[in-house]
Amino acid sequence: GERRYFEILARDIRKAIADGTPLREAVKTAGETERDNWHLFDDYNQRNATAAFAELEWE
């Protein structure tokens, strides 16, 4: 469900940050494995990934 999606999104964003991937690139692929599970994935995922990046880049 939602928890799984956000855990995967956070994992992907953390990896992108660790790899030095810029935000504009990271949001294109973060959470992608969950695309088929969410009808509105394309509408919300990049926004969610951007918010996650902003929160997690300072960990």
PyMOL Python script that loads the backbone (N, CA, C, O; Angstrom):
from pymol import cmd

cmd.read_pdbstr("""\
ATOM      1  N   GLY A   1       0.812  -1.185   0.000  1.00  0.00           N
ATOM      2  CA  GLY A   1       0.000   0.000   0.000  1.00  0.00           C
ATOM      3  C   GLY A   1       0.861   1.256   0.000  1.00  0.00           C
ATOM      4  O   GLY A   1       1.981   1.270  -0.511  1.00  0.00           O
ATOM      5  N   GLU A   2       0.317   2.284   0.574  1.00  0.00           N
ATOM      6  CA  GLU A   2       1.000   3.578   0.609  1.00  0.00           C
ATOM      7  C   GLU A   2       2.341   3.510   1.325  1.00  0.00           C
ATOM      8  O   GLU A   2       3.325   4.102   0.883  1.00  0.00           O
ATOM      9  N   ARG A   3       2.368   2.787   2.426  1.00  0.00           N
ATOM     10  CA  ARG A   3       3.617   2.695   3.201  1.00  0.00           C
ATOM     11  C   ARG A   3       4.738   2.108   2.343  1.00  0.00           C
ATOM     12  O   ARG A   3       5.865   2.603   2.351  1.00  0.00           O
ATOM     13  N   ARG A   4       4.415   1.050   1.608  1.00  0.00           N
ATOM     14  CA  ARG A   4       5.402   0.413   0.730  1.00  0.00           C
ATOM     15  C   ARG A   4       5.902   1.410  -0.314  1.00  0.00           C
ATOM     16  O   ARG A   4       7.105   1.523  -0.552  1.00  0.00           O
ATOM     17  N   TYR A   5       4.973   2.126  -0.928  1.00  0.00           N
ATOM     18  CA  TYR A   5       5.348   3.121  -1.941  1.00  0.00           C
ATOM     19  C   TYR A   5       6.327   4.141  -1.371  1.00  0.00           C
ATOM     20  O   TYR A   5       7.363   4.419  -1.975  1.00  0.00           O
ATOM     21  N   PHE A   6       5.996   4.703  -0.198  1.00  0.00           N
ATOM     22  CA  PHE A   6       6.864   5.729   0.374  1.00  0.00           C
ATOM     23  C   PHE A   6       8.198   5.162   0.842  1.00  0.00           C
ATOM     24  O   PHE A   6       9.214   5.856   0.791  1.00  0.00           O
ATOM     25  N   GLU A   7       8.211   3.912   1.296  1.00  0.00           N
ATOM     26  CA  GLU A   7       9.481   3.288   1.674  1.00  0.00           C
ATOM     27  C   GLU A   7      10.377   3.105   0.447  1.00  0.00           C
ATOM     28  O   GLU A   7      11.577   3.374   0.503  1.00  0.00           O
ATOM     29  N   ILE A   8       9.796   2.652  -0.646  1.00  0.00           N
ATOM     30  CA  ILE A   8      10.556   2.465  -1.887  1.00  0.00           C
ATOM     31  C   ILE A   8      11.023   3.808  -2.429  1.00  0.00           C
ATOM     32  O   ILE A   8      12.165   3.945  -2.869  1.00  0.00           O
ATOM     33  N   LEU A   9      10.141   4.794  -2.397  1.00  0.00           N
ATOM     34  CA  LEU A   9      10.509   6.132  -2.854  1.00  0.00           C
ATOM     35  C   LEU A   9      11.682   6.678  -2.037  1.00  0.00           C
ATOM     36  O   LEU A   9      12.638   7.212  -2.600  1.00  0.00           O
ATOM     37  N   ALA A  10      11.610   6.546  -0.729  1.00  0.00           N
ATOM     38  CA  ALA A  10      12.692   7.020   0.145  1.00  0.00           C
ATOM     39  C   ALA A  10      13.986   6.265  -0.142  1.00  0.00           C
ATOM     40  O   ALA A  10      15.056   6.872  -0.196  1.00  0.00           O
ATOM     41  N   ARG A  11      13.901   4.959  -0.327  1.00  0.00           N
ATOM     42  CA  ARG A  11      15.092   4.156  -0.641  1.00  0.00           C
ATOM     43  C   ARG A  11      15.735   4.643  -1.938  1.00  0.00           C
ATOM     44  O   ARG A  11      16.950   4.830  -2.010  1.00  0.00           O
ATOM     45  N   ASP A  12      14.912   4.843  -2.952  1.00  0.00           N
ATOM     46  CA  ASP A  12      15.425   5.282  -4.251  1.00  0.00           C
ATOM     47  C   ASP A  12      16.042   6.674  -4.166  1.00  0.00           C
ATOM     48  O   ASP A  12      17.083   6.931  -4.770  1.00  0.00           O
ATOM     49  N   ILE A  13      15.410   7.563  -3.427  1.00  0.00           N
ATOM     50  CA  ILE A  13      15.932   8.927  -3.280  1.00  0.00           C
ATOM     51  C   ILE A  13      17.233   8.915  -2.482  1.00  0.00           C
ATOM     52  O   ILE A  13      18.179   9.619  -2.835  1.00  0.00           O
ATOM     53  N   ARG A  14      17.291   8.133  -1.424  1.00  0.00           N
ATOM     54  CA  ARG A  14      18.539   8.038  -0.649  1.00  0.00           C
ATOM     55  C   ARG A  14      19.690   7.549  -1.525  1.00  0.00           C
ATOM     56  O   ARG A  14      20.803   8.068  -1.441  1.00  0.00           O
ATOM     57  N   LYS A  15      19.423   6.561  -2.358  1.00  0.00           N
ATOM     58  CA  LYS A  15      20.456   6.036  -3.251  1.00  0.00           C
ATOM     59  C   LYS A  15      20.889   7.107  -4.248  1.00  0.00           C
ATOM     60  O   LYS A  15      22.081   7.274  -4.507  1.00  0.00           O
ATOM     61  N   ALA A  16      19.926   7.826  -4.803  1.00  0.00           N
ATOM     62  CA  ALA A  16      20.247   8.883  -5.760  1.00  0.00           C
ATOM     63  C   ALA A  16      21.123   9.949  -5.108  1.00  0.00           C
ATOM     64  O   ALA A  16      22.092  10.414  -5.708  1.00  0.00           O
ATOM     65  N   ILE A  17      20.785  10.331  -3.891  1.00  0.00           N
ATOM     66  CA  ILE A  17      21.576  11.332  -3.167  1.00  0.00           C
ATOM     67  C   ILE A  17      22.992  10.806  -2.927  1.00  0.00           C
ATOM     68  O   ILE A  17      23.970  11.521  -3.143  1.00  0.00           O
ATOM     69  N   ALA A  18      23.095   9.559  -2.481  1.00  0.00           N
ATOM     70  CA  ALA A  18      24.405   8.956  -2.213  1.00  0.00           C
ATOM     71  C   ALA A  18      25.251   8.870  -3.482  1.00  0.00           C
ATOM     72  O   ALA A  18      26.474   9.004  -3.438  1.00  0.00           O
ATOM     73  N   ASP A  19      24.578   8.645  -4.615  1.00  0.00           N
ATOM     74  CA  ASP A  19      25.285   8.537  -5.896  1.00  0.00           C
ATOM     75  C   ASP A  19      25.584   9.894  -6.526  1.00  0.00           C
ATOM     76  O   ASP A  19      26.262   9.971  -7.550  1.00  0.00           O
ATOM     77  N   GLY A  20      25.076  10.964  -5.911  1.00  0.00           N
ATOM     78  CA  GLY A  20      25.292  12.297  -6.454  1.00  0.00           C
ATOM     79  C   GLY A  20      24.389  12.648  -7.625  1.00  0.00           C
ATOM     80  O   GLY A  20      24.690  13.558  -8.397  1.00  0.00           O
ATOM     81  N   THR A  21      23.291  11.933  -7.757  1.00  0.00           N
ATOM     82  CA  THR A  21      22.344  12.189  -8.840  1.00  0.00           C
ATOM     83  C   THR A  21      21.596  13.494  -8.570  1.00  0.00           C
ATOM     84  O   THR A  21      21.052  13.670  -7.480  1.00  0.00           O
ATOM     85  N   PRO A  22      21.558  14.403  -9.530  1.00  0.00           N
ATOM     86  CA  PRO A  22      20.839  15.663  -9.321  1.00  0.00           C
ATOM     87  C   PRO A  22      19.331  15.429  -9.161  1.00  0.00           C
ATOM     88  O   PRO A  22      18.785  14.452  -9.673  1.00  0.00           O
ATOM     89  N   LEU A  23      18.688  16.320  -8.459  1.00  0.00           N
ATOM     90  CA  LEU A  23      17.245  16.232  -8.221  1.00  0.00           C
ATOM     91  C   LEU A  23      16.476  16.022  -9.516  1.00  0.00           C
ATOM     92  O   LEU A  23      15.620  15.139  -9.587  1.00  0.00           O
ATOM     93  N   ARG A  24      16.759  16.804 -10.527  1.00  0.00           N
ATOM     94  CA  ARG A  24      15.986  16.733 -11.776  1.00  0.00           C
ATOM     95  C   ARG A  24      16.056  15.359 -12.431  1.00  0.00           C
ATOM     96  O   ARG A  24      15.135  14.973 -13.151  1.00  0.00           O
ATOM     97  N   GLU A  25      17.127  14.620 -12.195  1.00  0.00           N
ATOM     98  CA  GLU A  25      17.250  13.263 -12.724  1.00  0.00           C
ATOM     99  C   GLU A  25      16.634  12.239 -11.774  1.00  0.00           C
ATOM    100  O   GLU A  25      15.985  11.289 -12.211  1.00  0.00           O
ATOM    101  N   ALA A  26      16.840  12.436 -10.489  1.00  0.00           N
ATOM    102  CA  ALA A  26      16.352  11.481  -9.490  1.00  0.00           C
ATOM    103  C   ALA A  26      14.837  11.345  -9.521  1.00  0.00           C
ATOM    104  O   ALA A  26      14.312  10.242  -9.371  1.00  0.00           O
ATOM    105  N   VAL A  27      14.131  12.452  -9.712  1.00  0.00           N
ATOM    106  CA  VAL A  27      12.665  12.392  -9.674  1.00  0.00           C
ATOM    107  C   VAL A  27      12.079  11.650 -10.868  1.00  0.00           C
ATOM    108  O   VAL A  27      10.916  11.249 -10.833  1.00  0.00           O
ATOM    109  N   LYS A  28      12.857  11.465 -11.913  1.00  0.00           N
ATOM    110  CA  LYS A  28      12.371  10.757 -13.100  1.00  0.00           C
ATOM    111  C   LYS A  28      12.302   9.253 -12.887  1.00  0.00           C
ATOM    112  O   LYS A  28      11.517   8.573 -13.549  1.00  0.00           O
ATOM    113  N   THR A  29      13.109   8.722 -11.974  1.00  0.00           N
ATOM    114  CA  THR A  29      13.176   7.269 -11.801  1.00  0.00           C
ATOM    115  C   THR A  29      12.790   6.780 -10.408  1.00  0.00           C
ATOM    116  O   THR A  29      12.466   5.604 -10.240  1.00  0.00           O
ATOM    117  N   ALA A  30      12.817   7.649  -9.417  1.00  0.00           N
ATOM    118  CA  ALA A  30      12.503   7.231  -8.041  1.00  0.00           C
ATOM    119  C   ALA A  30      11.076   6.704  -7.960  1.00  0.00           C
ATOM    120  O   ALA A  30      10.141   7.330  -8.460  1.00  0.00           O
ATOM    121  N   GLY A  31      10.921   5.555  -7.331  1.00  0.00           N
ATOM    122  CA  GLY A  31       9.604   4.964  -7.145  1.00  0.00           C
ATOM    123  C   GLY A  31       9.031   4.284  -8.371  1.00  0.00           C
ATOM    124  O   GLY A  31       7.902   3.794  -8.337  1.00  0.00           O
ATOM    125  N   GLU A  32       9.786   4.247  -9.443  1.00  0.00           N
ATOM    126  CA  GLU A  32       9.293   3.724 -10.725  1.00  0.00           C
ATOM    127  C   GLU A  32       8.749   2.294 -10.629  1.00  0.00           C
ATOM    128  O   GLU A  32       7.823   1.940 -11.359  1.00  0.00           O
ATOM    129  N   THR A  33       9.302   1.481  -9.750  1.00  0.00           N
ATOM    130  CA  THR A  33       8.833   0.093  -9.636  1.00  0.00           C
ATOM    131  C   THR A  33       7.404   0.009  -9.122  1.00  0.00           C
ATOM    132  O   THR A  33       6.774  -1.044  -9.223  1.00  0.00           O
ATOM    133  N   GLU A  34       6.886   1.093  -8.577  1.00  0.00           N
ATOM    134  CA  GLU A  34       5.516   1.114  -8.057  1.00  0.00           C
ATOM    135  C   GLU A  34       4.500   1.669  -9.060  1.00  0.00           C
ATOM    136  O   GLU A  34       3.312   1.745  -8.748  1.00  0.00           O
ATOM    137  N   ARG A  35       4.943   2.052 -10.240  1.00  0.00           N
ATOM    138  CA  ARG A  35       4.066   2.677 -11.240  1.00  0.00           C
ATOM    139  C   ARG A  35       2.772   1.887 -11.476  1.00  0.00           C
ATOM    140  O   ARG A  35       1.689   2.473 -11.474  1.00  0.00           O
ATOM    141  N   ASP A  36       2.867   0.601 -11.675  1.00  0.00           N
ATOM    142  CA  ASP A  36       1.687  -0.206 -12.003  1.00  0.00           C
ATOM    143  C   ASP A  36       0.714  -0.360 -10.841  1.00  0.00           C
ATOM    144  O   ASP A  36      -0.420  -0.795 -11.040  1.00  0.00           O
ATOM    145  N   ASN A  37       1.137  -0.011  -9.638  1.00  0.00           N
ATOM    146  CA  ASN A  37       0.278  -0.163  -8.463  1.00  0.00           C
ATOM    147  C   ASN A  37      -0.560   1.074  -8.154  1.00  0.00           C
ATOM    148  O   ASN A  37      -1.412   1.030  -7.266  1.00  0.00           O
ATOM    149  N   TRP A  38      -0.336   2.171  -8.865  1.00  0.00           N
ATOM    150  CA  TRP A  38      -0.998   3.437  -8.536  1.00  0.00           C
ATOM    151  C   TRP A  38      -1.550   4.098  -9.795  1.00  0.00           C
ATOM    152  O   TRP A  38      -0.799   4.419 -10.716  1.00  0.00           O
ATOM    153  N   HIS A  39      -2.864   4.300  -9.830  1.00  0.00           N
ATOM    154  CA  HIS A  39      -3.513   4.912 -10.994  1.00  0.00           C
ATOM    155  C   HIS A  39      -3.023   6.333 -11.261  1.00  0.00           C
ATOM    156  O   HIS A  39      -2.918   6.735 -12.420  1.00  0.00           O
ATOM    157  N   LEU A  40      -2.727   7.087 -10.231  1.00  0.00           N
ATOM    158  CA  LEU A  40      -2.325   8.486 -10.388  1.00  0.00           C
ATOM    159  C   LEU A  40      -0.816   8.682 -10.229  1.00  0.00           C
ATOM    160  O   LEU A  40      -0.354   9.774  -9.896  1.00  0.00           O
ATOM    161  N   PHE A  41      -0.061   7.619 -10.469  1.00  0.00           N
ATOM    162  CA  PHE A  41       1.393   7.666 -10.313  1.00  0.00           C
ATOM    163  C   PHE A  41       2.002   8.847 -11.073  1.00  0.00           C
ATOM    164  O   PHE A  41       2.784   9.615 -10.513  1.00  0.00           O
ATOM    165  N   ASP A  42       1.644   8.983 -12.334  1.00  0.00           N
ATOM    166  CA  ASP A  42       2.239  10.037 -13.157  1.00  0.00           C
ATOM    167  C   ASP A  42       1.864  11.436 -12.672  1.00  0.00           C
ATOM    168  O   ASP A  42       2.613  12.390 -12.884  1.00  0.00           O
ATOM    169  N   ASP A  43       0.725  11.558 -12.033  1.00  0.00           N
ATOM    170  CA  ASP A  43       0.278  12.862 -11.534  1.00  0.00           C
ATOM    171  C   ASP A  43       1.006  13.293 -10.267  1.00  0.00           C
ATOM    172  O   ASP A  43       1.184  14.488 -10.036  1.00  0.00           O
ATOM    173  N   TYR A  44       1.430  12.336  -9.444  1.00  0.00           N
ATOM    174  CA  TYR A  44       1.944  12.682  -8.119  1.00  0.00           C
ATOM    175  C   TYR A  44       3.366  12.247  -7.809  1.00  0.00           C
ATOM    176  O   TYR A  44       3.983  12.800  -6.898  1.00  0.00           O
ATOM    177  N   ASN A  45       3.907  11.277  -8.533  1.00  0.00           N
ATOM    178  CA  ASN A  45       5.198  10.726  -8.129  1.00  0.00           C
ATOM    179  C   ASN A  45       6.333  11.745  -8.175  1.00  0.00           C
ATOM    180  O   ASN A  45       7.129  11.801  -7.237  1.00  0.00           O
ATOM    181  N   GLN A  46       6.435  12.543  -9.219  1.00  0.00           N
ATOM    182  CA  GLN A  46       7.546  13.503  -9.272  1.00  0.00           C
ATOM    183  C   GLN A  46       7.440  14.523  -8.145  1.00  0.00           C
ATOM    184  O   GLN A  46       8.459  14.933  -7.589  1.00  0.00           O
ATOM    185  N   ARG A  47       6.231  14.937  -7.802  1.00  0.00           N
ATOM    186  CA  ARG A  47       6.055  15.870  -6.682  1.00  0.00           C
ATOM    187  C   ARG A  47       6.477  15.202  -5.374  1.00  0.00           C
ATOM    188  O   ARG A  47       7.169  15.809  -4.557  1.00  0.00           O
ATOM    189  N   ASN A  48       6.055  13.948  -5.180  1.00  0.00           N
ATOM    190  CA  ASN A  48       6.439  13.216  -3.971  1.00  0.00           C
ATOM    191  C   ASN A  48       7.950  13.020  -3.910  1.00  0.00           C
ATOM    192  O   ASN A  48       8.559  13.171  -2.851  1.00  0.00           O
ATOM    193  N   ALA A  49       8.547  12.687  -5.039  1.00  0.00           N
ATOM    194  CA  ALA A  49       9.996  12.472  -5.088  1.00  0.00           C
ATOM    195  C   ALA A  49      10.753  13.766  -4.800  1.00  0.00           C
ATOM    196  O   ALA A  49      11.785  13.744  -4.129  1.00  0.00           O
ATOM    197  N   THR A  50      10.251  14.882  -5.297  1.00  0.00           N
ATOM    198  CA  THR A  50      10.885  16.174  -5.035  1.00  0.00           C
ATOM    199  C   THR A  50      10.842  16.502  -3.548  1.00  0.00           C
ATOM    200  O   THR A  50      11.837  16.943  -2.974  1.00  0.00           O
ATOM    201  N   ALA A  51       9.689  16.284  -2.930  1.00  0.00           N
ATOM    202  CA  ALA A  51       9.552  16.540  -1.490  1.00  0.00           C
ATOM    203  C   ALA A  51      10.472  15.616  -0.696  1.00  0.00           C
ATOM    204  O   ALA A  51      11.112  16.047   0.263  1.00  0.00           O
ATOM    205  N   ALA A  52      10.538  14.349  -1.094  1.00  0.00           N
ATOM    206  CA  ALA A  52      11.401  13.390  -0.403  1.00  0.00           C
ATOM    207  C   ALA A  52      12.866  13.797  -0.534  1.00  0.00           C
ATOM    208  O   ALA A  52      13.622  13.719   0.434  1.00  0.00           O
ATOM    209  N   PHE A  53      13.262  14.224  -1.707  1.00  0.00           N
ATOM    210  CA  PHE A  53      14.647  14.644  -1.935  1.00  0.00           C
ATOM    211  C   PHE A  53      14.992  15.808  -1.013  1.00  0.00           C
ATOM    212  O   PHE A  53      16.048  15.816  -0.380  1.00  0.00           O
ATOM    213  N   ALA A  54      14.099  16.787  -0.941  1.00  0.00           N
ATOM    214  CA  ALA A  54      14.342  17.960  -0.092  1.00  0.00           C
ATOM    215  C   ALA A  54      14.497  17.566   1.374  1.00  0.00           C
ATOM    216  O   ALA A  54      15.319  18.142   2.086  1.00  0.00           O
ATOM    217  N   GLU A  55      13.720  16.596   1.825  1.00  0.00           N
ATOM    218  CA  GLU A  55      13.799  16.144   3.220  1.00  0.00           C
ATOM    219  C   GLU A  55      15.039  15.294   3.478  1.00  0.00           C
ATOM    220  O   GLU A  55      15.703  15.448   4.503  1.00  0.00           O
ATOM    221  N   LEU A  56      15.345  14.403   2.550  1.00  0.00           N
ATOM    222  CA  LEU A  56      16.376  13.395   2.790  1.00  0.00           C
ATOM    223  C   LEU A  56      17.796  13.846   2.456  1.00  0.00           C
ATOM    224  O   LEU A  56      18.758  13.232   2.917  1.00  0.00           O
ATOM    225  N   GLU A  57      17.943  14.901   1.668  1.00  0.00           N
ATOM    226  CA  GLU A  57      19.301  15.306   1.294  1.00  0.00           C
ATOM    227  C   GLU A  57      20.099  15.800   2.490  1.00  0.00           C
ATOM    228  O   GLU A  57      21.323  15.896   2.402  1.00  0.00           O
ATOM    229  N   TRP A  58      19.456  16.114   3.598  1.00  0.00           N
ATOM    230  CA  TRP A  58      20.154  16.617   4.786  1.00  0.00           C
ATOM    231  C   TRP A  58      20.330  15.558   5.865  1.00  0.00           C
ATOM    232  O   TRP A  58      20.778  15.868   6.969  1.00  0.00           O
ATOM    233  N   GLU A  59      19.985  14.320   5.560  1.00  0.00           N
ATOM    234  CA  GLU A  59      20.171  13.241   6.551  1.00  0.00           C
ATOM    235  C   GLU A  59      21.641  13.021   6.846  1.00  0.00           C
ATOM    236  O   GLU A  59      21.986  12.157   7.652  1.00  0.00           O
TER     237      GLU A  59
END
""", "prot")
cmd.dss("prot")
cmd.show_as("cartoon", "prot")
cmd.util.cbc("prot")
cmd.orient("prot")
